[in-house]
Amino acid sequence: LGWLKGKHVDTISNVQSLVPSKHGRGGQSQRRFERLIEGAAHEFFKKVGDIANEEFVEVEGLKGILIGGPGYTKNVFAEKDYLHHELKKRIVGIVDISYTDESGLREMLNKAQDLLSELDLMKEKGVMQDLFEEIRKPNGGLSAYGEGMVRRALEMGAVDRLLISEKYGMDRLELRCESCGNELERTVDEDKDESDIDYSCPECGSMMELVGRKDMIQELNELASQYSSEVVLVSTDSEEGSILVQAFGGIAAILRYPIG
């Protein structure tokens, strides 16, 4: 058993099966031997299920469960009541794999890439639909979009979910004027050369000094983490993801409360 977090697999437990081979020995009757196998398999499945239930049932934000193994035993485990009913509802795939140790977890990850991509895409589409529902409400409901409005909401701690397009290619500049002491921040395209940036101070007209330059997605993530706001990085593989870029500049948010 293990966790998949991002692209990294963490092993939780490796439970060895004591289920005997299907081939009987000595004078045992075939039926008696089959009962031994069934009993051992039931105990093994129960042990695995108990560990999974203890580890996963209370976890918030659990996206889904993958079950893998050779042969049909994985299907038996998934179909019967070894897993808590809340976990059974979260089974997103059953995968054929050759190994049942830690390397089996990695094999399952490799074979489930398409399934995991589809799972991420469905989440993105779902959160974008939530945003559209808010926008359709009077006064925009609990929605915010565009860098200025979203940044203000983040700084107020009002953002529940922050939606950023993976194509949001902007940098945040920190500027300081040595002449008058004015400090400010500007947002520029990440591909914009520093020689093409306007460094003039709006207060005194002097040239300002570049103090720092940070990737905007990184900066917004840091702002969101201060108030435990969920960050959803949205791909452009769906119509909804393309709308986020074209209609909202690649950044939007679903709020905890209106900000006016």
C-alpha positions in Angstrom: 0.0 0.0 0.0 1.2 3.5 -0.7 0.5 7.2 -1.3 0.8 8.9 -4.7 1.6 12.6 -4.0 2.2 14.4 -7.3 4.6 12.1 -9.1 6.1 10.6 -6.0 5.2 7.3 -4.4 5.5 6.7 -0.7 5.2 3.2 0.6 2.9 2.7 3.6 3.0 -1.0 4.2 4.0 -4.2 2.5 1.8 -7.1 3.5 2.9 -10.6 2.5 0.3 -13.0 1.3 0.2 -16.4 3.0 -2.3 -17.8 0.5 -1.1 -21.3 -0.5 -0.6 -22.4 -4.1 -3.6 -23.7 -5.9 -2.0 -27.2 -6.3 -3.0 -29.6 -3.5 -0.6 -31.8 -1.6 -0.7 -35.4 -0.2 -4.1 -36.8 0.6 -6.0 -33.6 1.0 -9.3 -33.5 -0.8 -9.6 -30.9 -3.5 -12.6 -29.3 -1.8 -10.9 -29.1 1.5 -7.8 -27.5 -0.1 -10.0 -25.0 -1.9 -11.5 -24.0 1.4 -8.0 -23.5 2.9 -7.2 -21.2 -0.1 -10.5 -19.3 0.3 -10.0 -18.8 4.0 -6.4 -17.6 3.6 -7.3 -15.3 0.8 -10.2 -13.8 2.9 -7.8 -13.2 5.8 -5.2 -11.6 3.6 -7.8 -9.3 1.9 -9.2 -8.4 5.3 -5.7 -7.4 6.6 -5.0 -5.3 3.6 -8.5 -3.7 3.8 -8.0 -2.9 7.5 -4.7 -1.1 6.8 -6.2 0.8 3.9 -9.3 1.9 5.9 -7.1 3.1 8.8 -4.8 5.0 6.5 -7.3 6.6 4.1 -10.8 6.9 5.4 -10.2 10.1 7.4 -8.0 11.8 4.8 -9.4 15.1 3.5 -8.9 15.8 -0.2 -8.4 12.2 -1.2 -8.7 12.2 -5.0 -9.1 8.5 -5.6 -7.9 5.0 -5.1 -6.1 2.7 -7.6 -6.0 -1.0 -7.1 -3.5 -3.2 -8.9 -2.3 -6.8 -9.0 -1.9 -9.8 -11.2 -4.8 -12.0 -12.1 -8.4 -11.6 -11.0 -7.8 -11.3 -7.2 -7.6 -7.5 -7.4 -11.2 -7.4 -8.8 -12.4 -9.7 -6.0 -10.8 -7.4 -3.4 -12.4 -4.3 -5.0 -15.9 -5.8 -5.4 -16.3 -7.3 -1.9 -16.6 -5.4 1.3 -13.0 -5.3 2.5 -12.7 -1.5 1.9 -14.8 1.0 3.8 -17.9 2.1 1.7 -16.5 5.6 1.4 -13.3 4.3 0.0 -15.1 2.0 -2.5 -16.8 5.0 -3.9 -13.3 6.5 -4.6 -11.9 3.6 -6.6 -10.9 5.2 -9.9 -9.2 2.3 -11.6 -8.2 -1.4 -11.4 -4.8 -2.0 -13.1 -3.1 -5.2 -14.2 0.5 -5.3 -12.8 3.1 -8.0 -12.5 4.6 -7.1 -9.1 3.1 -6.9 -5.7 5.9 -5.1 -3.8 7.1 -1.5 -3.8 8.1 -1.9 -7.5 4.4 -2.8 -8.2 3.3 0.6 -6.9 5.7 2.3 -9.4 4.5 -0.1 -12.2 0.9 0.8 -11.4 1.7 4.5 -11.5 3.3 4.1 -15.0 0.3 2.1 -16.3 -2.3 4.5 -14.9 -0.9 7.7 -16.4 -3.9 8.2 -18.8 -6.3 7.5 -16.0 -4.6 10.0 -13.6 -4.5 12.6 -16.3 -8.2 12.2 -16.9 -8.8 12.5 -13.2 -6.9 15.8 -13.0 -8.8 17.0 -16.1 -12.2 16.2 -14.6 -11.2 18.1 -11.4 -10.2 21.1 -13.5 -13.4 21.1 -15.4 -15.4 20.8 -12.2 -13.8 23.8 -10.5 -14.1 25.9 -13.7 -17.9 25.0 -13.7 -18.1 26.2 -10.1 -16.4 29.5 -11.1 -18.9 30.0 -14.0 -21.8 29.4 -11.6 -20.6 32.1 -9.3 -20.0 34.5 -12.2 -23.6 34.1 -13.4 -24.9 35.1 -9.9 -25.9 38.8 -9.2 -22.8 40.9 -8.8 -20.6 38.0 -9.8 -21.3 35.9 -6.7 -18.2 34.7 -5.0 -16.0 35.1 -8.0 -12.9 37.2 -8.8 -10.8 37.3 -11.9 -7.9 39.3 -13.3 -4.6 39.8 -11.5 -5.6 42.9 -9.6 -8.8 41.6 -8.1 -7.5 38.2 -7.4 -4.3 39.5 -5.7 -6.4 41.8 -3.5 -8.6 38.9 -2.5 -5.6 36.7 -1.7 -4.1 39.5 0.5 -7.4 39.7 2.4 -7.5 35.9 2.9 -10.8 35.8 1.0 -9.8 33.1 -1.6 -11.2 29.6 -1.2 -9.8 28.2 -4.5 -7.2 30.0 -6.7 -7.4 29.0 -10.4 -4.2 29.6 -12.4 -3.7 28.6 -16.0 -0.5 26.6 -16.7 0.0 29.1 -19.5 0.0 32.1 -17.1 3.5 33.3 -18.0 4.0 36.5 -16.0 6.7 37.7 -13.6 6.4 40.1 -10.7 9.1 42.8 -10.4 10.2 44.6 -7.3 11.5 48.1 -8.0 13.0 50.8 -5.8 13.8 54.4 -6.6 17.1 55.6 -5.1 16.2 59.2 -5.7 12.9 59.5 -3.8 12.7 56.2 -2.0 9.6 55.1 -3.8 9.1 51.3 -3.9 6.6 49.5 -6.1 5.9 46.2 -7.9 5.1 45.7 -11.6 3.8 42.7 -13.5 5.4 41.9 -16.9 5.4 39.0 -19.4 7.9 36.4 -18.4 9.5 36.6 -21.9 10.0 40.4 -21.7 13.6 41.4 -21.8 14.7 43.7 -19.0 15.9 46.2 -21.5 12.3 46.6 -22.7 10.8 47.3 -19.2 9.9 50.8 -18.2 11.9 51.5 -15.0 10.9 55.2 -14.7 9.6 56.2 -11.2 6.1 57.5 -11.3 6.9 59.9 -8.4 10.0 61.6 -9.6 10.8 60.3 -13.1 14.2 58.8 -12.1 15.2 55.3 -13.2 14.3 52.7 -10.6 16.5 49.8 -9.5 15.3 46.2 -10.1 15.4 44.6 -6.6 13.9 41.2 -7.5 12.1 39.3 -10.1 9.8 36.3 -9.3 7.7 33.9 -11.3 4.1 34.9 -10.8 2.7 31.4 -10.3 5.2 30.8 -7.5 4.4 34.2 -5.9 0.6 33.6 -6.0 1.1 30.1 -4.5 3.0 31.6 -1.6 0.2 34.2 -1.1 -2.4 31.4 -1.2 -0.5 29.2 1.3 -0.6 32.0 3.9 -4.4 31.6 4.2 -4.7 27.9 3.3 -6.3 28.7 0.0 -6.4 25.7 -2.4 -4.5 26.2 -5.7 -5.7 24.6 -8.8 -3.3 24.7 -11.8 -5.6 24.5 -14.9 -4.3 23.0 -18.2 -5.5 24.2 -21.6 -6.5 20.7 -22.6 -10.2 21.5 -22.1 -12.6 24.2 -23.4 -12.9 25.5 -19.8 -9.1 25.8 -19.5 -8.9 27.8 -22.7 -11.7 30.1 -21.5 -9.7 30.8 -18.3 -6.9 32.2 -20.5 -8.9 34.0 -23.2 -11.7 35.5 -21.0 -10.0 36.0 -17.6 -6.4 36.5 -18.4 -5.4 33.1 -17.0 -6.2 33.8 -13.3 -9.4 33.6 -11.3 -10.7 32.7 -7.8 -13.7 31.3 -6.0 -14.0 33.3 -2.8 -14.9 32.5 0.8 -16.9 35.8 1.1 -17.6 38.8 -1.1 -14.9 41.5 -1.2 -16.9 44.3 -2.8 
